[in-house]
């Protein structure tokens, strides 16, 4: 029996997750990556229960999460208000920060073991709904299914002329820093001061993950090189953390991607190409790899057209809700009226303490696939 063939544009986290999951289900899988080598850019990866279940389901959890410290509390702290909210975690509702390189390396190894064919220096420029993909060098290939997992600036999405990309005026520095004996164990924090935020979380036994978020217009905060003095002026109590930042990556702008549908014929969009968002809720990658595994499961159960329909019905509402609340969270952090900043902590505290809002914010984190059935926990 001839194997079904899928071509995936993009060897990021979502593309490699889908590649592994489909190869494990006996698909013929080809991945085209425009970069010259397989590598993941970034520092830490916020990984909630949904993402951890995906890593377990495709057999990469043990390799990816060596020496990981699980987090018991995530605290939101405003200066000078104090703690606005605290989220607790258990062994049934886990949360950790895994170095992105560790996750990526484990996925690359899983692809190799599963027989996935990966070609680098191969940029895809377009896809036709009939299932034909074209590369920058003029080559064309036909497959049963084409996946555009090529990021927020997706060529595949542009060629289909669907969706819209919206830039927001917020960005962030991200870094892994060495741990020291004074660091808290099991506690992650996000500190607010006006329109700047610093997040700090345990990662491994050697590293902590740090992100520093501000408005793109805040030149002192988000201009290269990294300006420690500017951040110290807002967070003097975090001097020990800031002094340990020596190698960090800057994203000056974040993007939202909005699509009415993730599919067109035999082409589907995945990950940031389908639902890019600010990383305010730490669910961009989680939604992406959960969606990837869900698609593989649906393709195992149904024909391609039925699987694409069911996949979108199952996953798109969770992604849409997460996008919406990421935007609301970002607006509260970065676009709050300056004359009303004094009352922001109390309003945020009350909102985050609402059970209904908490359930909506955590929609994606509570969605678990890769089990006997896809469920919310």
C-alpha positions as CSV (number, residue, x, y, z in Angstrom):
1,X,0.0,0.0,0.0
2,X,1.4,3.4,-1.0
3,X,2.1,5.8,1.8
4,X,0.3,9.1,1.9
5,X,2.8,12.0,1.3
6,X,2.9,15.2,3.2
7,X,5.3,18.1,2.5
8,X,5.9,20.6,5.3
9,X,7.3,24.0,4.7
10,X,9.3,25.0,7.8
11,X,11.4,23.1,10.3
12,X,10.3,24.9,13.4
13,X,8.7,23.4,16.5
14,X,5.3,22.9,15.0
15,X,6.6,21.6,11.7
16,X,8.9,19.1,13.3
17,X,6.2,18.0,15.7
18,X,3.8,17.3,12.9
19,X,6.6,15.6,10.9
20,X,7.4,13.3,13.7
21,X,3.8,12.4,14.5
22,X,2.9,11.7,10.9
23,X,6.0,9.6,10.2
24,X,5.2,7.6,13.3
25,X,1.8,7.0,11.7
26,X,3.5,5.7,8.5
27,X,3.2,8.8,6.3
28,X,5.9,9.7,3.8
29,X,7.2,13.0,5.3
30,X,9.3,15.7,3.5
31,X,10.3,18.9,5.3
32,X,11.8,21.9,3.5
33,X,13.6,24.4,5.6
34,X,14.9,27.7,4.2
35,X,17.8,28.1,6.7
36,X,21.2,26.5,6.0
37,X,21.0,24.4,9.1
38,X,18.5,23.1,11.6
39,X,18.5,25.4,14.6
40,X,16.0,27.0,17.0
41,X,16.4,30.7,17.8
42,X,15.4,31.7,21.3
43,X,16.0,31.0,25.0
44,X,13.4,29.4,27.1
45,X,10.1,27.7,26.2
46,X,7.2,28.1,28.5
47,X,5.7,24.6,28.5
48,X,2.3,23.9,30.1
49,X,0.4,20.7,30.5
50,X,-0.8,20.7,26.9
51,X,2.7,21.0,25.5
52,X,4.2,18.4,27.9
53,X,1.5,15.9,26.9
54,X,2.5,16.4,23.2
55,X,6.2,15.8,24.0
56,X,5.3,12.7,25.9
57,X,3.0,11.4,23.1
58,X,5.6,11.6,20.4
59,X,8.4,10.2,22.7
60,X,10.7,13.3,23.1
61,X,9.8,14.4,26.6
62,X,12.7,12.5,28.4
63,X,15.3,13.9,26.1
64,X,13.9,17.4,26.0
65,X,13.3,17.9,29.7
66,X,16.5,16.6,31.4
67,X,17.3,18.5,34.6
68,X,14.1,20.5,34.4
69,X,12.7,22.2,37.5
70,X,8.9,22.2,37.6
71,X,7.2,25.4,38.8
72,X,4.7,25.4,41.6
73,X,3.7,29.1,41.5
74,X,3.6,31.8,38.9
75,X,3.3,35.3,40.5
76,X,2.3,38.6,39.0
77,X,3.9,41.5,40.9
78,X,3.4,45.2,40.4
79,X,5.7,47.9,41.7
80,X,4.7,49.2,44.2
81,X,1.4,47.4,44.6
82,X,2.8,44.0,45.3
83,X,1.5,40.6,44.2
84,X,-1.5,41.0,41.9
85,X,-2.1,37.3,41.3
86,X,-0.6,33.8,41.8
87,X,-1.3,30.7,39.7
88,X,-0.6,27.4,41.4
89,X,0.5,24.2,39.6
90,X,0.4,20.5,40.5
91,X,1.6,17.3,39.0
92,X,-1.7,17.1,37.1
93,X,-1.4,20.6,35.9
94,X,2.3,21.0,35.2
95,X,4.3,24.0,34.1
96,X,8.0,24.4,33.4
97,X,10.5,26.3,31.2
98,X,12.5,24.1,28.9
99,X,15.5,25.6,27.0
100,X,14.3,25.9,23.4
101,X,17.4,24.3,22.0
102,X,16.8,21.2,24.1
103,X,13.2,20.8,22.8
104,X,14.4,21.4,19.2
105,X,17.3,19.0,19.4
106,X,14.9,16.3,20.7
107,X,12.5,16.9,17.9
108,X,15.2,16.8,15.2
109,X,16.4,13.4,16.7
110,X,12.8,12.1,16.7
111,X,12.4,13.1,13.1
112,X,15.5,11.2,12.1
113,X,14.4,8.1,14.0
114,X,11.0,8.2,12.4
115,X,12.4,8.5,8.9
116,X,11.5,12.1,8.1
117,X,13.4,13.6,5.1
118,X,14.6,17.1,5.9
119,X,16.2,19.4,3.3
120,X,17.8,22.7,4.3
121,X,18.6,25.7,2.1
122,X,15.2,25.0,0.6
123,X,12.8,28.0,0.7
124,X,9.2,27.4,-0.2
125,X,7.6,30.3,-2.0
126,X,4.0,29.1,-2.8
127,X,1.5,26.4,-2.6
128,X,-1.6,25.6,-4.7
129,X,-4.8,24.2,-3.1
130,X,-4.5,21.2,-5.4
131,X,-1.5,20.0,-3.4
132,X,1.5,21.4,-5.3
133,X,4.3,23.3,-3.7
134,X,7.0,25.4,-5.3
135,X,10.5,26.2,-4.1
136,X,12.6,29.3,-4.6
137,X,14.9,27.4,-7.0
138,X,12.0,26.5,-9.3
139,X,11.4,23.0,-8.2
140,X,7.8,21.8,-7.8
141,X,6.4,18.8,-5.9
142,X,3.0,17.3,-5.4
143,X,1.8,15.7,-2.3
144,X,-1.5,14.5,-0.7
145,X,-1.1,17.3,1.8
146,X,0.9,20.5,2.0
147,X,1.6,22.2,5.4
148,X,2.7,25.8,5.7
149,X,4.6,25.9,9.1
150,X,6.8,28.8,7.9
151,X,6.1,31.4,10.6
152,X,4.4,34.7,10.9
153,X,5.9,35.9,7.6
154,X,4.7,32.7,5.8
155,X,5.2,32.5,2.1
156,X,2.6,29.8,1.9
157,X,0.0,31.9,3.5
158,X,0.8,34.8,1.3
159,X,0.5,32.7,-1.8
160,X,-2.9,31.5,-0.8
161,X,-4.0,35.1,-0.2
162,X,-5.7,34.3,3.0
163,X,-5.6,36.0,6.4
164,X,-4.0,39.1,7.6
165,X,-0.8,40.0,9.6
166,X,-1.0,42.8,12.2
167,X,2.1,44.2,13.9
168,X,1.8,45.4,17.5
169,X,4.1,47.9,19.1
170,X,5.6,45.6,21.7
171,X,8.8,43.6,21.8
172,X,11.0,41.7,24.2
173,X,14.5,40.6,25.1
174,X,14.9,37.0,26.1
175,X,17.8,35.1,27.7
176,X,18.9,32.2,29.8
177,X,21.0,33.2,32.8
178,X,23.1,31.1,35.2
179,X,21.4,30.2,38.5
180,X,22.9,31.2,41.8
181,X,22.2,30.1,45.4
182,X,19.9,33.0,46.1
183,X,17.4,32.2,43.4
184,X,14.0,31.0,44.4
185,X,13.1,27.4,43.8
186,X,9.8,26.5,42.0
187,X,8.7,30.1,41.8
188,X,8.2,32.0,38.5
189,X,7.5,35.8,38.6
190,X,6.4,38.5,36.3
191,X,7.2,42.0,37.6
192,X,5.4,45.1,36.2
193,X,6.4,48.7,36.4
194,X,4.4,51.1,34.2
195,X,4.8,49.7,30.6
196,X,7.8,47.5,31.3
197,X,7.7,43.9,32.5
198,X,10.4,41.4,33.5
199,X,9.6,37.7,33.8
200,X,11.9,35.3,35.7
201,X,11.5,31.5,35.9
202,X,13.5,28.5,36.9
203,X,14.4,26.4,33.9
204,X,17.1,23.7,34.6
205,X,19.4,23.0,37.5
206,X,21.9,25.4,35.7
207,X,19.7,28.1,34.2
208,X,16.9,30.5,34.7
209,X,14.8,32.0,31.9
210,X,14.4,35.8,31.7
211,X,12.3,38.0,29.4
212,X,12.0,41.8,29.4
213,X,9.0,43.2,27.6
214,X,8.3,46.8,26.7
215,X,6.8,49.0,24.0
216,X,8.7,49.2,20.7
217,X,8.6,53.0,21.1
218,X,10.6,52.7,24.4
219,X,14.0,53.2,22.8
220,X,15.9,52.8,26.0
221,X,14.3,49.4,26.8
222,X,14.3,47.9,23.3
223,X,17.2,49.4,21.4
224,X,20.4,47.4,20.8
225,X,22.7,46.9,22.5
226,X,20.9,45.7,25.7
227,X,20.6,48.7,28.1
228,X,20.9,47.3,31.6
229,X,20.8,50.8,33.1
230,X,17.4,51.5,31.6
231,X,15.9,48.3,33.1
232,X,17.6,48.8,36.4
233,X,15.9,52.2,36.7
234,X,12.5,50.4,36.6
235,X,13.5,47.3,38.5
236,X,16.3,48.1,41.0
237,X,15.3,45.2,43.2
238,X,16.1,42.8,40.3
239,X,19.7,43.9,40.0
240,X,21.0,40.4,40.7
241,X,19.0,39.1,37.7
242,X,19.9,41.9,35.3
243,X,23.6,41.7,36.0
244,X,23.6,38.1,34.9
245,X,22.3,38.9,31.4
246,X,25.2,38.6,29.0
247,X,23.7,37.0,25.9
248,X,20.1,37.9,24.9
249,X,17.9,38.0,21.8
250,X,15.7,40.9,20.8
251,X,12.3,40.8,19.1
252,X,11.4,44.5,18.5
253,X,7.9,43.7,17.3
254,X,5.4,41.0,17.7
255,X,2.7,40.0,15.2
256,X,-0.8,38.6,15.3
257,X,-2.0,36.4,12.4
258,X,-5.8,36.2,11.9
259,X,-7.3,33.6,9.5
260,X,-11.0,32.7,9.0
261,X,-9.8,29.2,8.1
262,X,-6.5,27.5,8.4
263,X,-7.0,25.5,5.3
264,X,-7.5,25.9,1.5
265,X,-8.0,22.7,-0.5
266,X,-5.1,20.3,0.3
267,X,-3.0,23.1,2.0
268,X,-3.1,23.8,5.7
269,X,-1.4,26.4,7.8
270,X,0.2,25.5,11.2
271,X,1.7,27.3,14.1
272,X,2.6,31.0,13.9
273,X,1.7,30.9,10.2
274,X,-1.9,30.3,11.2
275,X,-2.3,32.0,14.6
276,X,0.8,34.0,15.5
277,X,0.4,36.0,18.7
278,X,2.3,37.9,21.4
279,X,3.9,35.6,24.0
280,X,2.0,37.2,26.8
281,X,0.4,33.9,27.9
282,X,3.3,31.7,27.1
283,X,1.1,29.6,24.8
284,X,2.4,30.4,21.3
285,X,4.4,27.2,21.0
286,X,2.1,25.2,23.2
287,X,-0.9,25.9,20.9
288,X,1.3,25.2,17.9
289,X,2.6,21.8,18.9
290,X,-0.8,20.7,20.3
291,X,-2.4,21.7,17.0
292,X,0.3,19.7,15.2
293,X,-0.4,16.5,17.1
294,X,-4.1,17.0,16.9
295,X,-3.8,17.2,13.1
296,X,-1.8,14.0,13.0
297,X,-4.5,12.2,15.1
298,X,-7.3,13.4,12.9
299,X,-5.4,12.3,9.8
300,X,-5.1,8.8,11.4
301,X,-8.9,8.7,11.9
302,X,-10.3,10.2,8.8
303,X,-9.7,10.9,5.1
304,X,-7.7,14.1,4.5
305,X,-10.7,16.4,3.9
306,X,-12.6,15.1,6.9
307,X,-9.5,15.3,9.1
308,X,-8.8,18.9,8.1
309,X,-12.4,19.9,8.9
310,X,-12.4,18.1,12.3
311,X,-8.9,19.4,13.2
312,X,-10.0,23.0,12.6
313,X,-13.3,22.6,14.5
314,X,-11.4,21.2,17.5
315,X,-8.3,23.4,17.6
316,X,-9.3,26.8,16.1
317,X,-11.6,27.9,19.0
318,X,-8.8,27.3,21.5
319,X,-6.3,29.2,19.5
320,X,-8.7,32.1,18.8
321,X,-9.5,32.4,22.5
322,X,-5.8,32.3,23.5
323,X,-5.0,35.0,20.8
324,X,-7.8,37.2,22.2
325,X,-6.7,37.0,25.8
326,X,-3.0,37.4,24.8
327,X,-4.1,40.7,23.2
328,X,-6.1,41.8,26.2
329,X,-3.2,41.0,28.5
330,X,-0.8,42.9,26.3
331,X,-3.1,45.9,26.2
332,X,-3.3,45.9,30.0
333,X,0.5,45.8,30.3
334,X,1.5,48.2,27.5
335,X,-1.5,50.3,26.5
336,X,-3.1,51.2,29.8
337,X,-4.0,55.0,30.0
338,X,-1.1,56.7,31.9
339,X,-3.5,58.7,34.0
340,X,-5.1,55.5,35.3
341,X,-1.9,53.5,36.1
342,X,-2.5,53.8,39.8
343,X,-5.7,51.7,39.6
344,X,-4.4,49.2,37.2
345,X,-3.0,46.7,39.8
346,X,-6.3,46.4,41.6
347,X,-8.3,46.0,38.4
348,X,-5.8,43.4,37.0
349,X,-5.9,41.6,40.4
350,X,-9.7,41.3,40.4
351,X,-9.8,40.2,36.8
352,X,-7.2,37.6,37.2
353,X,-8.9,36.3,40.3
354,X,-12.1,35.7,38.4
355,X,-12.7,31.9,37.8
356,X,-14.4,32.6,34.5
357,X,-11.5,34.7,33.2
358,X,-9.0,32.2,34.5
359,X,-10.7,29.4,32.6
360,X,-10.7,31.4,29.3
361,X,-7.1,32.4,29.7
362,X,-6.0,28.9,30.3
363,X,-8.1,27.4,27.5
364,X,-5.1,26.2,25.5
365,X,-3.1,25.2,28.5
366,X,-5.9,22.9,29.6
367,X,-6.4,21.3,26.2
368,X,-4.8,17.9,26.1
369,X,-4.5,15.8,22.9
370,X,-2.6,12.7,22.1
371,X,-4.6,10.6,24.5
372,X,-7.5,8.2,23.7
373,X,-9.5,11.4,23.2
374,X,-8.8,15.1,23.1
375,X,-10.1,16.6,26.3
376,X,-10.0,19.7,28.5
377,X,-8.6,19.2,32.0
